[in-house]
Amino acid sequence: MEATANPRITCAYLNSYVGKNVIVVGKVLQLRGEEALIDADGNITAHLNREAHLAAGNGVQIIGKVNPDLSIKCLSSMDLGTGVDYNLANTVVEISHQHRSLFAYD
């Protein structure tokens, strides 16, 4: 079996991953019931599961599936607190897309 990894993306890459699982790191801007608005170099709506315990203003890592409307159905989430370097997270995304051969993507 061939190894695969979920690609790290920002808002700009959503169109390329509809129907696929991805990893997003961003800042929680707003919580609205079972939805969260995440800033990941652009705003993304995440449909949270019951296990999600996020706080507005904190960083979050979401693993989820990109919906046709470019929202994300959250499969798992991790609150990263307030000390997140978003520039570093965005740089990792850019490098992983520039050097795809180094990563095991589908």
C-alpha positions in Angstrom: 0.0 0.0 0.0 1.3 3.4 -0.9 1.7 6.0 1.8 -0.4 9.2 1.5 -0.7 12.3 3.5 -3.3 15.0 3.9 -2.0 18.1 2.3 -1.7 21.3 4.3 -3.6 24.1 2.7 -4.7 27.7 3.1 -7.9 29.3 1.8 -6.3 29.9 -1.6 -6.0 26.1 -2.2 -9.6 25.1 -1.3 -10.7 24.9 -5.0 -8.1 22.3 -5.7 -9.1 19.9 -3.0 -12.9 19.7 -3.1 -13.9 16.2 -1.9 -10.5 15.5 -0.4 -9.2 15.6 3.2 -6.9 18.4 4.1 -5.1 20.0 7.1 -5.7 23.7 7.8 -4.0 25.8 10.5 -5.6 29.2 11.2 -7.0 31.5 13.7 -10.6 31.1 15.0 -12.3 34.4 14.2 -15.8 33.5 15.3 -17.8 30.6 16.7 -21.5 30.2 15.6 -23.0 27.1 17.1 -21.5 24.2 15.2 -19.6 26.4 12.8 -16.4 28.3 13.1 -15.0 31.0 10.9 -11.2 30.4 10.5 -8.6 32.8 9.1 -6.2 30.7 7.1 -4.7 33.3 4.8 -8.4 34.0 4.0 -11.7 33.0 5.7 -12.9 29.4 5.8 -16.1 28.1 7.3 -15.6 24.9 9.3 -18.5 22.7 10.2 -17.4 21.4 13.6 -18.1 18.0 15.1 -19.1 17.4 18.8 -15.6 16.8 19.9 -14.4 20.3 18.8 -13.6 22.6 21.8 -12.3 25.8 20.2 -12.0 29.3 21.5 -12.3 32.5 19.5 -8.9 34.2 19.1 -7.0 30.9 19.4 -5.2 29.0 16.7 -6.6 25.7 15.5 -5.5 22.8 13.4 -8.4 21.2 11.5 -8.3 17.9 9.6 -11.4 17.8 7.4 -13.0 17.3 4.0 -13.4 20.2 1.6 -17.1 20.6 0.6 -18.3 21.8 -2.8 -19.2 25.2 -1.2 -15.5 25.4 -0.1 -16.3 25.0 3.6 -14.7 22.2 5.5 -16.4 19.3 7.3 -14.3 18.9 10.4 -13.1 15.3 11.1 -10.8 16.4 14.0 -9.6 19.6 15.5 -6.9 20.7 17.9 -6.9 24.0 19.8 -3.4 25.5 19.5 -3.8 28.3 21.9 -2.6 31.9 21.3 1.1 31.4 20.5 0.8 30.3 16.9 3.1 31.6 14.2 0.7 31.9 11.3 3.4 33.2 8.9 5.3 29.9 9.6 2.2 27.8 9.0 1.6 29.6 5.7 5.2 29.1 4.7 5.0 25.4 5.3 1.9 25.2 3.1 3.7 27.1 0.3 6.8 24.9 0.5 4.8 21.7 0.6 3.1 22.8 -2.7 6.2 24.0 -4.4 8.0 20.7 -3.5 5.3 18.1 -3.9 7.7 15.3 -4.6 8.9 15.5 -0.9 5.4 14.8 0.4 3.2 11.7 -0.1 0.1 13.3 -1.6 -2.5 11.4 -3.6 
